[in-house]
């Protein structure tokens, strides 16, 4: 209570400036990785790590989760690519079919006179 006595005597605006919340911080990727690795390999509790790195314990948990999920990707042991391989033969056949249809339609329209000879 003794700590609050000086704040009580201050005017409203001055009190608000002193007690203002800390602004939102952005942490670098390197810092996040450092904290996550410390949390994975340390015998310390989340509260101790949070105090050491000056972040909330829930934030450490959020940074630690993707580290465990994606660790296998670093060594090539991740899951197969999400997209199936493309069948080039089928695509080339489709292109050939469309080209043939286009040429046929172009010849028919030219005979009827709906397609000008010069473009």
Steps between C-alpha positions, in 0.01 A plus 500: 500500500795729568599471133163639391502809723707712259265404216192611693637853541570538128251659263293273271706550182831446678368185670383359165841559343679317781257208507468470122515151359808384320465523123484183291844362426612311195767236545743386236490149361842434653375601846191279466715204398738561787215507753333192348824302504567603859151383595542164322842420640491659842407363838366842598128566530309721260468763771877511548560523126233767464668708766843447343390601150236754613210339312174336608510123566216444251710668233783255565256213459380643166856534373595153619213321319609562136857408593388150593265468202752609236827365639493198265476732197848635574654160436288400201274269695190711454181393331467470123413814304135594522458527122496182291752483213380643170439259209673678213386254234135569579560876492680482164215289357248758623698784341514312170125436508425868572732611220329268253155624605616860470641447148185319388273774635718770347476334156121466522456863606727617218289309244180660629660843501468568871871500548708756316811377323716771661509546872 
